[in-house]
């Protein structure tokens, strides 16, 4: 198959850890490579955010990343990119020329708009393209948890629903998302599940282990934004100290730049101030960005990896930790309920509950043999279920289903309606 991936803000070439660079970047990069290695021709379209970027970057004989000029040629927060989706779609169609792909796969809701727009133009020229959509995060869930702190465009919920109802097939990353999609009016018959995966050649139980500064170490990894719950891990450290377990350090990985480059990061400064206020400042280490090559050694150094977001569509970090043989303490939300098996590969805790996180850490620290058993189980689970080759095979099945299905009437109707809606936002008509 010829496959076009659209990932408007999450380039597969971007450095991870910034505000808008995280799991989606990894997902698009690894899935695209795995599909290419299965013999497909894959092109990833992403927005040019630096004038120095080349037009095209070939990362594999069957995989190419194409930078499309859509909006200012500089970094723009993802929540401000909606007006440029028409330009992105136009650039994609121009690159397709007279030979469009079999599949265009949108990643994130705005990429879905661009994918539908591009496919609509191609279909109008008599060259049909099937549209697949992976949301990675849903606006309804974000609004539910963030309320007034949600910076998404006001049109998001309406346009996201349109994307869900218009795409030929949705690829959800977890079972929880299927229920959310049904509530949006997306029939379950048009939804496949293909979770995120993990690089089992990079993330392994054996290999270098970063040296600890204390007897015990907890690691948490993610973008430095409040919803990732890094502050909950700091509060758990205070709870542990109150329990008499005070020889534990917390390493926080994420943010723009290295540890000395976080002075201008407001969330990093908030976390540092919180640690000092709670009397654990000497035990909290903000590492900033860590390269993919260095990450396994950091994860292996931990007694446990804490993943405590307010909500999480999937979460790649738990898979990477389990692949390194490290138990995961995970908030029982979203995709983390699927990946982490409570009492088998790690522990579930209620969301936003630092006391429960502290109790889980204390249990693992107090019984190292049990912690190793959890880690061993986690490794076996990811090896059996979450290799990128398996995820690519599952995604390929979704593509084949879409190509074999007769297009229903609803998407065509929705696309005509979407044209009027997208025009009102300054984008190009679908």
C-alpha positions as CSV (number, residue, x, y, z in Angstrom):
1,X,0.0,0.0,0.0
2,X,1.0,3.6,-0.4
3,X,0.3,5.4,2.9
4,X,0.3,9.1,3.8
5,X,0.6,9.9,7.5
6,X,-0.5,13.4,8.5
7,X,0.9,14.7,11.8
8,X,0.6,18.5,11.8
9,X,2.4,19.4,15.1
10,X,4.1,16.1,16.0
11,X,7.0,15.6,13.7
12,X,8.7,12.2,13.8
13,X,12.0,14.0,13.7
14,X,11.4,16.3,16.6
15,X,13.2,16.2,20.0
16,X,11.0,14.9,22.7
17,X,10.0,16.5,26.0
18,X,8.9,19.9,24.8
19,X,5.4,21.2,25.4
20,X,4.0,19.8,22.1
21,X,6.5,17.0,21.6
22,X,5.9,13.6,23.2
23,X,4.2,10.3,22.7
24,X,2.5,11.2,19.4
25,X,5.9,12.0,17.8
26,X,7.1,8.5,18.9
27,X,3.9,6.8,17.8
28,X,4.0,8.3,14.3
29,X,7.7,7.7,13.9
30,X,7.7,4.1,15.0
31,X,4.4,3.1,13.3
32,X,5.5,4.6,10.0
33,X,8.9,2.8,10.2
34,X,7.2,-0.5,11.1
35,X,4.8,-0.2,8.2
36,X,7.6,0.6,5.9
37,X,9.4,-2.5,7.0
38,X,6.3,-4.5,6.2
39,X,6.8,-3.4,2.6
40,X,4.5,-0.3,2.4
41,X,5.5,3.0,0.9
42,X,5.0,5.6,3.7
43,X,5.2,9.4,3.6
44,X,4.8,11.5,6.7
45,X,3.5,15.0,6.2
46,X,4.2,17.5,9.0
47,X,4.2,21.3,9.3
48,X,7.5,23.2,8.6
49,X,8.4,25.0,11.8
50,X,12.0,26.0,11.0
51,X,13.2,27.6,7.7
52,X,16.3,25.4,7.9
53,X,14.4,22.2,7.5
54,X,14.8,20.4,4.2
55,X,11.7,19.7,2.1
56,X,12.2,16.0,2.3
57,X,14.0,13.7,4.7
58,X,14.3,10.0,3.8
59,X,14.8,8.0,7.0
60,X,14.3,4.5,5.5
61,X,14.2,3.2,1.9
62,X,10.4,3.1,2.1
63,X,9.9,6.0,4.5
64,X,10.1,9.8,3.9
65,X,9.2,12.8,6.0
66,X,7.9,15.8,4.0
67,X,7.8,19.3,5.5
68,X,4.9,21.4,4.3
69,X,4.8,25.2,4.7
70,X,1.5,25.9,6.4
71,X,1.4,29.1,8.4
72,X,4.4,30.8,9.9
73,X,7.7,29.0,9.4
74,X,8.4,28.9,13.2
75,X,7.3,27.0,16.2
76,X,3.6,27.7,16.9
77,X,1.7,26.1,19.8
78,X,-0.5,23.3,18.5
79,X,-3.7,24.9,19.8
80,X,-3.1,27.8,17.5
81,X,-2.6,25.8,14.3
82,X,-6.2,25.4,13.2
83,X,-6.2,28.3,10.6
84,X,-3.4,26.6,8.7
85,X,-4.9,23.2,8.1
86,X,-6.2,24.2,4.7
87,X,-2.6,25.2,3.7
88,X,-1.4,21.9,5.0
89,X,-4.0,20.0,3.0
90,X,-3.1,22.0,-0.2
91,X,0.6,21.1,0.3
92,X,-0.2,17.4,0.7
93,X,-2.4,17.4,-2.4
94,X,0.3,19.2,-4.4
95,X,2.8,16.6,-3.3
96,X,0.5,13.7,-4.3
97,X,0.1,15.1,-7.8
98,X,-1.8,12.6,-9.9
99,X,-0.7,9.6,-7.8
100,X,-2.5,9.8,-4.4
101,X,-2.0,7.1,-1.8
102,X,-4.3,4.3,-1.0
103,X,-4.6,5.5,2.6
104,X,-4.2,8.9,4.3
105,X,-4.0,8.5,8.1
106,X,-4.6,11.6,10.3
107,X,-2.9,11.8,13.7
108,X,-4.7,14.2,16.1
109,X,-7.9,16.0,15.3
110,X,-6.4,18.9,13.2
111,X,-4.4,16.4,11.1
112,X,-7.8,14.7,10.6
113,X,-9.2,17.9,9.1
114,X,-6.2,18.2,6.7
115,X,-6.5,14.5,5.8
116,X,-10.2,14.8,5.0
117,X,-9.6,18.0,3.0
118,X,-6.8,16.4,1.0
119,X,-8.9,13.2,0.4
120,X,-11.9,15.2,-0.6
121,X,-9.9,17.1,-3.3
122,X,-8.4,13.9,-4.6
123,X,-11.9,12.2,-4.7
124,X,-13.3,15.2,-6.6
125,X,-10.6,14.6,-9.2
126,X,-11.7,11.0,-9.5
127,X,-8.8,9.6,-7.4
128,X,-10.3,8.1,-4.2
129,X,-8.3,7.9,-1.0
130,X,-9.5,6.2,2.2
131,X,-9.2,8.3,5.4
132,X,-8.1,6.7,8.7
133,X,-8.0,8.7,11.9
134,X,-6.2,8.3,15.2
135,X,-7.0,11.0,17.7
136,X,-4.3,10.4,20.3
137,X,-6.4,12.6,22.6
138,X,-10.0,13.7,22.6
139,X,-11.2,17.2,23.2
140,X,-14.2,15.9,25.2
141,X,-11.9,14.2,27.7
142,X,-9.5,17.1,27.8
143,X,-12.3,19.6,28.5
144,X,-13.7,17.3,31.2
145,X,-10.5,17.2,33.1
146,X,-9.0,20.7,32.4
147,X,-12.2,22.8,32.3
148,X,-11.2,26.4,32.0
149,X,-7.6,25.6,31.7
150,X,-8.2,23.9,28.3
151,X,-6.5,26.0,25.6
152,X,-8.0,24.2,22.7
153,X,-9.8,26.2,20.0
154,X,-13.4,26.8,20.7
155,X,-14.3,24.9,17.5
156,X,-12.5,21.7,18.6
157,X,-15.4,19.7,19.9
158,X,-17.6,20.3,16.9
159,X,-14.8,19.7,14.3
160,X,-13.4,16.7,16.2
161,X,-16.8,15.1,16.1
162,X,-17.1,15.8,12.4
163,X,-13.7,14.2,11.8
164,X,-14.8,11.1,13.8
165,X,-18.0,10.7,11.9
166,X,-16.4,11.5,8.5
167,X,-13.3,9.3,8.5
168,X,-13.7,5.9,6.8
169,X,-12.2,4.2,9.8
170,X,-11.0,5.2,13.3
171,X,-8.0,3.5,14.9
172,X,-8.4,4.0,18.7
173,X,-5.5,3.4,21.0
174,X,-7.4,1.9,23.9
175,X,-10.7,0.4,24.9
176,X,-11.7,3.5,26.9
177,X,-11.5,5.6,23.8
178,X,-14.0,3.4,22.0
179,X,-16.7,4.4,24.6
180,X,-15.8,8.1,24.2
181,X,-16.1,7.8,20.4
182,X,-19.5,6.1,20.6
183,X,-20.7,9.0,22.8
184,X,-19.6,11.3,19.9
185,X,-21.8,9.4,17.5
186,X,-19.1,7.2,15.9
187,X,-20.4,3.7,15.3
188,X,-18.4,1.0,17.0
189,X,-18.4,-0.9,13.7
190,X,-16.1,1.7,12.2
191,X,-13.5,1.6,15.0
192,X,-10.5,-0.7,15.3
193,X,-8.1,-0.8,18.2
194,X,-4.4,-0.6,17.7
195,X,-2.5,0.5,20.8
196,X,0.9,2.2,20.9
197,X,4.0,0.1,20.9
198,X,7.5,0.0,22.2
199,X,10.9,-0.4,20.6
200,X,12.0,-3.8,22.0
201,X,15.5,-3.5,20.5
202,X,16.2,-0.2,22.4
203,X,14.2,-0.8,25.6
204,X,15.4,-4.0,27.2
205,X,15.9,-5.3,30.7
206,X,19.6,-5.7,30.2
207,X,22.0,-2.9,29.5
208,X,23.6,0.1,31.2
209,X,22.1,1.4,34.4
210,X,22.4,5.0,35.4
211,X,24.0,5.4,38.9
212,X,21.6,6.5,41.7
213,X,22.2,9.2,44.2
214,X,20.3,7.4,47.0
215,X,19.3,3.9,48.0
216,X,16.0,4.1,46.1
217,X,15.0,5.9,43.0
218,X,11.6,6.7,41.4
219,X,11.4,8.0,37.8
220,X,8.6,9.9,36.1
221,X,8.8,10.9,32.4
222,X,6.7,13.2,30.3
223,X,6.1,16.7,29.0
224,X,6.2,19.3,31.8
225,X,2.6,20.3,31.8
226,X,0.3,20.2,34.9
227,X,-1.9,17.4,33.5
228,X,1.0,14.9,33.5
229,X,0.9,14.9,37.3
230,X,4.6,15.4,38.1
231,X,3.6,17.3,41.2
232,X,1.8,14.3,42.5
233,X,5.0,12.3,42.5
234,X,6.7,15.1,44.5
235,X,3.9,15.1,47.0
236,X,4.2,11.3,47.2
237,X,7.9,11.8,48.1
238,X,6.8,14.0,51.1
239,X,4.3,11.3,52.1
240,X,7.1,8.7,52.0
241,X,9.3,10.8,54.2
242,X,6.5,11.1,56.7
243,X,6.3,7.3,56.7
244,X,10.0,7.1,57.5
245,X,11.0,6.1,54.0
246,X,13.3,9.1,53.3
247,X,16.2,7.6,51.3
248,X,14.3,7.9,48.0
249,X,15.1,10.3,45.1
250,X,12.7,11.3,42.4
251,X,14.0,11.9,38.8
252,X,11.7,13.9,36.6
253,X,12.5,13.6,32.9
254,X,11.0,16.1,30.4
255,X,10.9,19.7,29.5
256,X,12.7,21.9,26.9
257,X,16.5,21.5,27.0
258,X,18.7,19.9,29.7
259,X,18.6,20.4,33.5
260,X,20.3,23.7,33.3
261,X,18.0,24.9,30.6
262,X,14.8,24.7,32.6
263,X,15.1,28.2,34.3
264,X,12.6,29.7,31.8
265,X,10.2,26.8,32.0
266,X,7.3,27.9,34.3
267,X,6.2,24.3,35.1
268,X,9.7,23.3,36.0
269,X,10.0,26.3,38.3
270,X,6.6,25.4,39.9
271,X,7.8,21.9,40.5
272,X,11.1,23.0,42.0
273,X,9.3,25.5,44.3
274,X,6.8,22.8,45.4
275,X,9.7,20.4,46.2
276,X,11.4,23.0,48.3
277,X,8.1,24.0,50.1
278,X,7.5,20.3,51.0
279,X,11.1,19.9,52.3
280,X,12.2,17.4,49.6
281,X,14.0,19.7,47.3
282,X,17.3,17.9,47.8
283,X,15.7,14.6,46.6
284,X,14.0,15.9,43.4
285,X,16.1,16.0,40.3
286,X,14.7,17.7,37.2
287,X,16.7,16.3,34.3
288,X,15.1,18.1,31.4
289,X,15.2,16.2,28.0
290,X,16.9,12.9,27.9
291,X,17.8,11.4,24.5
292,X,16.1,8.2,23.4
293,X,19.4,6.4,23.5
294,X,19.9,7.4,27.1
295,X,16.4,6.7,28.3
296,X,16.7,2.9,28.9
297,X,19.6,3.4,31.4
298,X,17.5,6.0,33.3
299,X,14.5,3.7,33.4
300,X,16.5,0.7,34.5
301,X,17.9,2.7,37.4
302,X,14.4,3.0,39.0
303,X,12.7,0.8,41.6
304,X,9.5,1.9,39.9
305,X,8.3,4.3,37.2
306,X,5.4,6.5,38.2
307,X,2.8,7.6,35.6
308,X,0.2,9.7,37.3
309,X,-1.5,11.9,34.7
310,X,-5.0,13.3,35.2
311,X,-6.0,11.5,32.1
312,X,-4.0,9.6,29.4
313,X,-5.3,8.5,26.0
314,X,-2.6,5.8,26.0
315,X,0.9,6.5,27.3
316,X,4.1,5.1,25.9
317,X,6.3,5.6,29.0
318,X,4.7,2.6,30.9
319,X,5.5,0.3,27.9
320,X,9.1,1.5,27.8
321,X,9.4,1.0,31.6
322,X,8.0,-2.5,31.4
323,X,10.2,-3.3,28.4
324,X,13.1,-2.4,30.7
325,X,11.8,-4.8,33.4
326,X,10.7,-2.0,35.7
327,X,7.4,-2.1,37.6
328,X,4.9,0.8,36.8
329,X,2.8,2.7,39.3
330,X,0.0,4.1,37.1
331,X,-3.1,6.2,37.6
332,X,-6.1,4.1,36.7
333,X,-7.1,6.3,33.7
334,X,-7.5,5.8,30.0
335,X,-5.0,3.6,28.2
336,X,-3.0,2.9,31.4
337,X,-5.8,0.6,32.5
338,X,-5.1,-1.5,29.4
339,X,-1.3,-1.6,29.5
340,X,-0.5,-1.9,33.2
341,X,-2.0,-5.1,34.9
342,X,-2.7,-4.3,38.5
343,X,-0.7,-6.6,40.8
344,X,1.0,-8.3,37.9
345,X,3.1,-5.8,36.0
346,X,2.7,-2.9,38.4
347,X,0.1,-1.2,40.5
348,X,-2.9,1.0,39.7
349,X,-3.7,4.0,41.9
350,X,-6.6,6.3,41.9
351,X,-6.1,9.5,39.8
352,X,-4.6,12.5,41.6
353,X,-3.9,10.7,44.8
354,X,-0.3,11.2,46.1
355,X,-1.0,9.2,49.2
356,X,-1.9,6.2,47.1
357,X,1.2,6.7,45.0
358,X,3.4,6.9,48.1
359,X,1.8,3.7,49.5
360,X,2.5,1.9,46.2
361,X,6.1,3.0,46.1
362,X,6.6,1.9,49.7
363,X,5.2,-1.5,48.9
364,X,7.6,-2.0,46.0
365,X,10.6,-0.6,47.9
366,X,9.9,-2.8,50.9
367,X,9.8,-6.0,48.8
368,X,12.5,-5.9,46.0
369,X,11.9,-9.5,45.0
370,X,8.2,-8.7,44.3
371,X,9.3,-5.6,42.4
372,X,11.5,-7.7,40.2
373,X,8.6,-10.1,39.7
374,X,6.4,-7.3,38.5
375,X,9.2,-6.1,36.2
376,X,9.7,-9.5,34.7
377,X,5.9,-9.9,34.1
378,X,5.9,-6.5,32.5
379,X,8.6,-7.4,30.1
380,X,6.9,-10.6,29.0
381,X,3.6,-8.6,28.5
382,X,5.1,-6.0,26.2
383,X,7.2,-8.5,24.3
384,X,4.0,-10.5,23.6
385,X,1.6,-7.7,22.9
386,X,3.2,-4.3,22.2
387,X,6.0,-4.7,19.6
388,X,5.8,-2.2,16.8
389,X,5.7,-5.0,14.3
390,X,2.5,-6.3,15.9
391,X,1.0,-2.8,16.1
392,X,1.8,-2.2,12.5
393,X,0.1,-5.5,11.6
394,X,-3.0,-4.5,13.6
395,X,-3.0,-1.1,11.8
396,X,-2.6,-2.7,8.5
397,X,-5.7,-4.8,9.1
398,X,-7.7,-1.6,9.8
399,X,-6.4,-0.2,6.5
400,X,-7.5,-3.3,4.6
401,X,-10.9,-3.2,6.2
402,X,-11.3,0.4,5.1
403,X,-10.2,-0.4,1.6
404,X,-12.5,-3.3,1.4
405,X,-15.6,-1.5,2.8
406,X,-18.2,0.3,0.7
407,X,-18.1,3.9,1.7
408,X,-21.3,4.7,3.7
409,X,-23.5,7.7,2.9
410,X,-22.9,9.4,6.2
411,X,-19.2,10.4,5.6
412,X,-20.0,12.0,2.2
413,X,-22.8,14.0,3.8
414,X,-20.6,15.0,6.8
415,X,-17.8,16.1,4.4
416,X,-20.2,18.5,2.6
417,X,-21.3,19.9,5.9
418,X,-17.7,20.1,7.0
419,X,-16.8,22.2,4.1
420,X,-19.0,25.0,5.3
421,X,-17.7,24.6,8.9
422,X,-14.1,24.6,7.9
423,X,-14.5,27.7,5.7
424,X,-15.9,29.5,8.7
425,X,-12.6,28.9,10.6
426,X,-10.5,30.2,7.8
427,X,-9.4,26.8,6.5
428,X,-9.8,25.3,3.0
429,X,-13.1,23.6,2.2
430,X,-13.2,19.9,2.3
